[in-house]
Amino acid sequence: MLSKKRIMSTAAAKDSPQASLTVAGKVINPHRPPTRSGKITVFFSLEDEFGLLDVTMFERQYQRFGQLIFGQSHPVLTVTGTWSDNCLILQHAAPLAKN
């Protein structure tokens, strides 16, 4: 079902040559450490049955999607972003649809 929606596993995302990726998983350990600039940066991992994938979210996306990350206890999300330096830079996030 997920492959029909072009949603990759965490393992496939790490090996993908694509610039833009969509991955689904459970949000693990979201944290927002203080930064020198004062701008918001959030780090978390997505976990699926194949492993973990590190995700970074910057202030603009935090304003739009932060409630999805911190609003529930370990939500399951689809995250779309660009692959950079062994992590996914979040561009969009949404709850995983049940159908």
C-alpha positions in Angstrom: 0.0 0.0 0.0 2.7 2.5 0.9 4.7 1.8 -2.2 1.6 2.7 -4.4 1.6 6.1 -2.7 5.4 6.4 -3.4 6.2 6.3 0.3 9.6 4.7 1.0 10.9 2.7 3.9 13.6 4.2 6.0 16.1 1.7 4.6 15.1 2.5 1.0 15.3 6.2 1.6 18.9 6.0 2.8 19.9 4.3 -0.5 17.8 6.4 -2.8 19.3 8.6 -5.5 16.2 10.8 -5.5 16.5 14.4 -4.3 13.0 14.5 -2.8 11.7 11.6 -0.7 8.6 10.7 1.2 8.9 8.4 4.2 6.4 7.2 6.8 7.1 6.2 10.4 6.6 6.8 14.1 8.1 10.0 15.5 10.8 9.1 18.0 12.6 11.5 20.4 11.6 14.9 19.0 13.7 17.6 20.6 14.3 21.3 20.0 17.7 22.3 21.4 18.6 26.0 21.9 20.5 27.5 19.0 23.0 30.3 19.0 20.9 32.2 16.4 17.7 31.7 18.4 16.0 30.2 15.4 14.0 27.0 15.9 15.5 23.7 14.8 13.9 20.4 15.6 15.5 17.0 15.4 13.7 13.6 15.5 13.8 10.2 14.1 11.2 8.3 12.1 11.0 4.6 12.9 9.4 1.9 10.7 9.9 -1.9 10.6 13.1 -1.4 8.7 14.9 1.0 11.0 15.4 4.7 11.9 15.8 7.8 9.7 17.0 11.1 11.2 14.9 14.2 10.3 15.7 17.9 10.7 13.0 20.5 10.7 13.7 24.3 10.5 11.7 27.2 11.8 9.5 27.8 8.8 8.4 24.2 8.7 8.1 24.1 12.5 5.5 26.9 12.3 3.5 24.8 9.9 4.0 21.3 11.1 5.3 21.5 14.7 2.0 20.6 16.2 2.1 17.3 14.4 5.5 16.5 15.9 4.8 17.6 19.5 1.0 17.5 19.6 0.6 13.8 20.1 2.5 11.1 21.8 4.7 9.5 19.1 2.5 10.1 16.0 2.8 8.2 12.8 3.5 10.6 10.0 4.5 10.8 6.4 7.4 13.2 5.9 8.5 14.6 2.6 11.9 16.3 2.3 15.3 16.4 0.7 18.1 14.1 1.6 21.2 15.9 2.9 24.2 14.8 5.0 22.6 11.5 6.2 19.3 13.1 7.3 16.0 14.2 5.7 15.4 17.9 5.7 11.6 18.2 6.3 9.5 20.1 3.8 6.1 18.7 4.5 4.5 16.4 7.2 1.1 14.9 7.5 -0.6 12.1 9.5 -0.4 8.8 7.8 -3.8 8.1 6.2 -5.4 4.9 7.3 -6.6 3.9 3.8 
